[in-house]
Amino acid sequence: MSSHIKSIIVGTGKYIPSKVVKNDDFLSHTFVEKDGTPQLRKNADAIHKFKQITDIEERRYAEDGQNASDLAFFAAQDALESSGINGEELDYIIVAHNFGDVKAGSNRTDIVPTLASRVKHKLGIENPNCVAYDLPFGCPGWLQGMIQADYFIRSGDAKKVMVIGSETLSRIVDPHDKDSMIYADGAGATILAASTDGSDNAGILSHKTESHTVDQAYFLRMEGSNKIDHDAIGDLYIKMDGRKVYEYALTHVPLVMKATLEKAGVSPSEVKKVLVHQANGKMDEAILKRFFKLYDIDTPPADVMPMTISTLGNSSVATVPTLLDLILKGEKENHQINKGDVILFASVGAGMNINAMIYRF
């Protein structure tokens, strides 16, 4: 592992689906509790409470003819265009996802060939030394792909790596579960390149990953519908123990963030932005407060944590790279990243997995 080689971000891209689904679109849904009993609360009241907890007002869904590999391809194209890099130069294409391609009207996973192979095919890349593979790692998948890419680059195995996070969660949610309102579709892509420029300290400075599985492995899982007679063919849907996920995240994520910061030798006062997985607005705010409280800072800096969840929902692996692209391209109002800025990335999700990364622009 060469200490002289650094991984720097040379391009970003995204694809935000055009189909907007507002909270009021769920007013006519028949929601059922997890034990199979009818929801007693009126939908309007349930939706109001949902917005208070998550901050989500609307989300984006892919069009019927689009699959996760299509969204990934669009984001990849955007990243290549923004970087000016020829796809033939890529040594790896890593696509993070959890459910593969799921066609509209179905919730069956299709991951043969891999989504990464499909993206490489769509891009028309002929170079056989461009290795394409998938990474299922829960919502932290894109960030874990960035961590793997950093290892490839610093070892000298790669010079350019594209990491994509793409998901169509709207296809695998239970329409009778209130949690279905959390999830959304989208894709984000980032290109990392090797640099030996010693004139500044730009690039990935540190990262850390943890997996907790003793009691936490099934906090997020696949199960049948809350409505017993909904699936005659035994379909499975994403399910979550929301309270347990919340408590787990608040307990462990700030500690991983702190450990990553210390590994980089960076103080919290140097952190200009915290780009966290957009899972739940109130949960992310609580994570941020607990992180800074570890340094005896009662109030986090204003505008340090930009959010997109209110309008884009939780698109899993796509939330962080999409947010990064929005900021870097000047499309996120009141937020910018300047040369020399230290950014703290963090994510938590199914597994249960947590990761964090420190990057200096």
N, C-alpha and C positions, 0 to 999 in steps of 0.2 A: 504494500500500500504506500504510494508515494505521497509525501507531505507537500510536495511542490505542485501537485496537480489539484486544481479546484474545480468544482462543478458550478457553472453559472447558468442562469436562465437567459436564453437567447431568443425565446419566442413563446407566445401564449395564444390560445384560441378558445373559443366557446361556441356552443350552439344552445340557444334558449328557444324552446318550441313556441310557436305563435298562439297555440290554443290556450286561452285563459279560462280557468275554472275558479269561480268566486265561491265564497263560503255559502252564499244564498242558494247556490246550485245544489246544495245538499239538503235543502229544506224538505224535499219530497222523499228522501231516503227512509227506509225502514231500518232503524238501528236496533240492535239486539245486544243485551249485556253478554259478558263472557260466559256466564253460566246458562245461557240460552233463554233467559227470561226477557220479555219485552222491556224496552227502555221506558221508564215512567215519565221522565222529563220530556217536555215538548222539544221538538227539534230546534226551534228558534232559541230556546234557553240553552240547550246543549251546545249549539254553535257559538253562542255568545260566550259561554264559559270556555270553550275551546280556544277562541281568539284571545281571551284574557291570559290563558296559560301559555300558549305557543307564540303569540304575536302574528300568526298567519291570517291574512285576509284573503289571499288568492294564491293559486299555484299554476304551473304550466304542465300541460300534458302533450305528449307527442301525437301527431296526426296518425290516423289509422294505418296508413301505408308506410310509416316509419318505425324502424326497430332500433334497439340500442346501438347496434353496429353502424347504422346510418347516422345517428346523432354523433357517434364517436368519429366517424369519417368527416362530417361537417366541421367538427371542432379541430380535427387534425389538419384539414385544409387551411383553416383560419390561422393555425399556429405556424404552418409552413410559410404562408404568405407573409405573416408579420415578421418572420425571422429572415426571410430571403434564402432559406436553406432548401436545397434540392432533396427530395425524399430519398433518393438513392444514397445519400450520405449517412443516413441513419444506421446505427449499429443495432439498436433495439427499438421495438415498439411494444410498450407494456400497456395493456388495457385492463384497468381495474373495473370490476362490476360484481354483481352478486347473483344475477338471474339470467344472464345471457340475452339472446334475442327471444322476446315473448311477443308473438303476433297479437294484434288486436282481436278481441273476442275469445282469447284463450289465456291460460296462465301457465302453459307448459314451456319449460326451459329448453332452449336450443343453443348448445355450445359446441357443436361439432360442424364445421371447423371452429376453432377459437375465434372470438371477436377480433383479436389482434390480427389473425390471418385474414379475416374479412376486410379489416381496415387497410391492411397492406395491399390486398388485392384491389380494393376500390381506388387506392391511391396510384395504382399502376407501377408499384415499385418492383423492379426485376432483380435487384441485388440479393442473392441467396444468403449473403452474410448479414443481412438485416434480419435479426431473429425476432419473431413476433410471438408473444405469449400473453396469457391472461393471468390476472391476479385477483382471486376472490378473498377478500379480507375484511368484509363488513364495510361500514362507512369510511373507515380509515384507509381504504384500499389505494386511493390516488396518492396519498401522502406516503404510504408504504412503498409504492412504486417509485416515488422520488428518492426514497432512502435506498432502495435497491439500485437505482440508476447511479446514485452517488458512489456506491461501492464499485460498480462496474467501471465508472470513469476514473476513480482514484486508484484502482488496481491496474489501470492501463489497458483494460479489456475493451473499452469503448471510448469514442470521442464525442458521439452525439446520440442522445437517447430521447425518444418521445414517450411521455407518460400521459395517459388519457384516463379520465374517469367518466363513465357513461352508464346511465340507468334509465329504465322505464318502469318505475315503481308503480305507476298507475295500473299496470297490467296484473299485478300480483297482490292487490289489496282486496280485503273482504268488504264488499259494499255494505254489509250489515254491521260493521265494526266502526265506531267513532274514530278510531285511530287512523282509518283510511284517509281522513282529511289532512293528515300530516304530510303525506308523501306526494312527490312530484317527479317530473322527468327532466332530463337535461344532460349536457356533456361539457367537459372542459379539458383542455389539453395544454401541456407544457413541454418545451424542448430544453433539455440540459445539454451543455457542451463543456468539454474539457478546456481549461485555461491554465497556463503557466505564468501568467502575468503577475509579478510580485509587487507591482506598484501600489496596489491597494489590497484590502482584505475582503473584497467582494466574493460572494458565493456562499455555498452551504458551509456553515460553521460547526454544526453539531446536530445530532438527532438521537432519539431514544424511542423504543417500542416496548410495550408490556402486553401480555395476554393473561387474563384471569379466568380460569375455567373450573375451579373447584366447586364453587357454588353459583357462579355467574354465567356459565356457558350457555344456558338456555333462557336468559333474560329476553333475548330476541330469537325467534324460532319460526318454523312453519307448522301450521295446524289447519284443521278444517274450519269452515265458516261458523260464526256465532249462531247463525240461523240453521237449525238442525236439518231442515228439509231443503236447504239451498243447493248442496252439492250431491247430486245423485251419483256422480262418477268419482267422488273422492278427491276433488281438487284441494290443494293446499294453499294457504295464504300467509303472508307475513303477519306475525303476532308479537306483541311486546308487553312486558310487565313494566308499564310506564313508571310507577313509583320506584321500583327497584333500579331501573336504569338511571333515574334522576339521582337517587341516593348514591349509587355507584360512581356516577360521573363526578358529583361534587366531592366525593371522598378521594378519588384517585387521580383525576385529570390534572388538577392544579399541581400535584406533587410531581407528575411526569413533566409538566411544563417547567417547573422550577429546576428539576434535575437536568433538563436539556439546556436551560439557560446557564446553569453553573458549569456544565460541561464545555460550553462555548467561552466561558470566562467573561460573560456579558452581564451587566447589571440591569435590573428592571427599568431604571431611568433611561436606558438607551433604547428600549423597545418603542418603536414608533407606531406599529400596528400589530394587533393580534388577529390573525385570520383563523377563525375557529370553524369547525364543521357546523353548518347551520341546521341543527337538529331540533331545537326548541328554544325560542327566544328567551324565555325566562330562565331556562336551565343554563344557557350560554352566559347570560348576565351574571348568574350566581357563580359559575365557574370562574369568570373573570375577577369578581370581587374576592373570592377565596384565594385565587392565585396572588393577587397583590397583597392580601392580608398576610400571606406567608412572609412578606417583607415588611410587615407592620405599616403598610400603606392602606388607610381606611377607604379612600376614594380613588378608584382608577382614573387615569388621565382621561379627559374629555375626548370623545371621538376616536379612542384608541382601537375600538372593536367595530368595524363597519359590518352592517348586517344586510342580508338580502331576503331573509326568510319570510318577511311580511308579504312580499309579492311573488317570490319564486318557490316558496315551500321548501321541503326537505328532499333534495334530489340525490341524497346519499353521497357517493363518491364524486359527484359533480359539483357539490356546493363550493368547496374551497377553490379549485382551479377556475371555476366560473367567476367567483368573486375577485380573484387575483387579476384575471384578464380585464374585468370591468374597471378596476382601479388603474391598471397600467395603461389602458387605452382612454382614460379620462371620461369614462361612462358612468362612474359612480360619484354622484354629486357630493361635494364637500370632502372628498377623500383623494389623496394622491400619495405616491411613493417617490421619493427623491433619492438621488445617488448618496450612498452612505447610510441610508436608513436601515435599521435592524428590524426584521419582521419575525414574529413568533407564529408559527403554524401549529395547529393542534387539532386532533380528531379523536372521536370515541365512537364505538359501535359494536355490532354483533361479534361475538367471539368468547368473552368480551375483550375487545382490543382497544388499546390507547396508543397513540404516537404523537410525537412533537418534533419540530425542526426549527432551527435558527438559521436565518438567511440574511446576509448583508448585501444590499443592492449597490 
